[in-house]
């Protein structure tokens, strides 16, 4: 995956949904505050833009699709479509390819990020997504799992409550839309400090971003992101850490990471990915 500047826009969102693993799946629907979705619509080009919902990560894709379609309809959108990717072969179908080729924005739902990669990673529609994202003003949005899959180095799971020990985070290759970041979701509510810390200890050249619920990023050109929504974005920069013993420890051993640079950003704040510089929203500015 290329790390060169892209012309598209990524909108990863911290989510506010269950993963749909329990018995009451019917109640485990994706939901994002309308304010966040409004950013997706705006970046896509407005209410007449073609928005394609991809609930491939969810165990209840039909219910999730209806939920998102209703949400976008409330925002005045009339050109909303569903991309059904139930198995990998669906990523090679002509109908799927046509939807991705003609969409203004894609919206990945929450669920299990590994399902997204397994069903689409390296497929024809994935290649089209990457090509359009690199060359066009093409919007790729996603919540929870749909946000986490955007990374090249993707968190697939981990023990949220364990102490900072090696091996408590599990990682694999993601969709690679933004190679310079590692994204985690539901960051505050589910206490995911330890697993994102281990992720950046393992890949100190990358920036870790933990998104609270009802919080997202607008990433432009792979170079800068702006925080949107009502919650916090926690940024971890381990590049200049003075002690990181991740590589020499055995699995299960307590880790040490010193001088981990941490930023707590909120609505309107900006972060330059390559330079690691921050532009804080002035106190008298209006919220975005």
N, C-alpha and C positions, 0 to 999 in steps of 0.2 A: 504494500500500500504506500502510496506517495505521501511525503510530508511537505510537498510544495503547497503554495497558497492556492486555495480553492475559491471559486466564484459563488458557491452555494452558501446556505445558511443551515446550521444545526441548532435544534432547540431541545436539549435534554431537560427533563423535568423530574423532580424528586418523587412525584407520585403521591397517591393517597388511596391505594387499593390493596386488598389482600391478594395473595398469589393464587387463590382458588384451589388450595390443596385439601381443605377440610370438607366435611360432609355437606355443609350448607353452601355449596357452590353458587346457588342461585342468588345469594346475597353478596357474593364476593366480586362485585363489579368494579371495573376501573372508574375512577372519577377524578376530574381535575377542575379546579375552580374556573369559572368562565373567564376570569381575567387573564389567566394563562393561555387558554385556548384562543382568546382574542388576539394575542401576539402571533399565534400560528397563522390565523386568518390574515392578519395584516401583512406579515412577511410573505405569505403566499400570493398576495396581490389583491386581496379583498374578498367580498362575499360571493363574487362570481367565479372565484378560482376553483380549480378541480382538486379536491382533497380526497386522498385514498387512505382508508383505514386498514391497518394490517394487524389483526389480533392473533398472529401466529404464536406468540408466547403464552397465550392464555389457554387454560383447560376448559374455558367456557366461551369460546370465540363468538358464538351467535349472540349471547347476551351482551358481551362487551361491545360488539359491533353496533347493536341497537342503541346502547348507552351513548356511544360516541356520536352516532348519527343524530340522535336527539339533541345532544349538546351543541353540535355544529349548526343544526337547524334553528335552534333558539338564537343563535348568533346571526341568523339571516342567510346562511349558506344553503344553496340549492343544488350544488353540483358535488355531492358527497357519494363516494363509492366504496365498496368493500373488496379487498383483495384476499381471496380465500387460499391460504397456504397451509394445508393440513399435513402434507408430506412433501418430501423434497422434489418429487416429480412435478408438483404444482408450480414450482419456480421456473419450469421450462415450457409451460403451456403458453400458447399464443395469446390467450386472453390476459394472462398475468403480465406478459411482456408488454402488451399494448397499454395496460393501465399504468405501468411504471413509466413508459415512454411519454404518455400524454398528461401525467399528473403535474400539478403545480406544487403540491406538497404531499408528503407521506406522513402518516401518523401511526407509529408503532405503539401497541398497547403494553401494559405490564403483564407479568406472569413469570416465566422462566427464560432468562436471556439465552441460555444454552439451546433452547428450542429454536430461537431465531437463527442462530448460527448454523445449527444442524440442518434446518430446512432451506436456508437461503445462502449461506456462506459459500462463495465461489461459484454460485449459479449464474445463469444468464441474467436474471433480474438484478442480482447483486452487482454484476459488472456494469449494467446500465445505470443503476443508482450511483455508483462511483463515478462513472464517466460524466453523468449529468451534474453531479455535485461539483466536480472539478471544473467543468466548462460553463455552466449556466447558473442563473439565480434560481436554484432548485432547493426547496426546503425539505429537510428531513427532521421530523420531530419524534419524540418518544418519551413515554413516562415509565418510571421504575425500570423494569427489565429493558424496555424500549430505549431508555437513556443509557443504561449500562453497556448495552451491546455496541454502542457507538465507538468505544475505545478499541484500540488495537490489542492492548493487554487488558483483558476483561476479567473482572471479578465474577466468579460463578457461584460462590457461596462462602460460608465460614461461620465459625462460632462467634456470635455477637457478644456473649457475656463472659467469655474466657478472658484471662489476662493476656498481656502482650507476649505471646509465645509463638515461636516459629511453627508454621504449619497450620495455623488456625484460619488462614485464608486460602481459598482455592481459586486458581486462575487458569484461563485458557485464552485462545485467540478469539477476538471479537470481530465485528464487521469492518473495523479499521477506518471509519470515516474521520476520526480525529486521533491520529497516532500519538500526539503529544500529551494526552490526558488519560487518567484513569478515573472513571466516574462511578460513584456509589450513590444510592438513593435511600429514601426513608432514613436519612442519616442520624437525625436527632432522636426521633421517636424510637427507633430500634437499636440505638446505642452502638453504632458501627464504627466507632473511633478506632478500635484495635485492628480491625481487618483492613481498613484503608491505610493505616499507619504501616502495617506489614507490607502492603502492596507497594507503597512508595519506598520502603526500605529495600524491597527486592528490585525495584526499578527506580533508583534515585534520580535518574535523568528526566523522569516524567513528573507531571504535576498531578497531584491527587485532588479531586473535587468531591466533597460530600454534600449532597443536596438535601435540604429539609423538604418536608411535604409542602405543597403549594408554592414551590420555589423552582425556578429554572434558569437556564442560561440561553442567551442568544449569541451563538458563536459565528462570527463573520470572518470569512477568508482564512480560517485556521490560525488567525493571528491574535484575535482579541475576543473576549467574551464580556457580556453585560448581564448582570443579575436581574431577574424579573421575579415578581411574586412577593408574597408576604413574609417569607421565612428567610433563613440564613443559608449562605453557601460557604462552607468551610474549605479553605484551600491549604494543602500541605505541599511544601517545597523542601525536599530532602537533599537537594543538589549540593548545598554547602554544609551539610551536617558534618560534625567533627568526629563522631564515633557512631559506626553502624556495623554491628557484628552479625548481621543476618546471614552472610555467606558462609561463615565459619562454624555456625552452631548446628547441633543436631535437632531433628524434629522434636517438638514439645518443650524445647529449652526456652526459658525466659529471655527476651531480647532487650537490647539497649539501643536507643537512637537518641543522640544528643544534638542540640542546636537545630531541631526541626523547625523551620520557619512556618508559621501558621498565620493565616489571615481569616478574619470573619467578615464577610461581605454581605451587603443587603441590597435591596431594590435600587437600581440605577448605578451601582458601583461597577467599575470596569477593571479588567485584568488583562494586561498584555502578555500573551503566552510565551513568546520567545524571550522578551526582555525581563519578564517577571515584574513589571512595573504596575502600580495600582493607581487608578484615578477614582477618587472617592467623590460621590455625589455631594455637592455643596449643601450646607444646612438649609439654605433658603430656596433650594430647587424643588420643583414639583416632582412627584413620583411618576415613573413611567407606567 
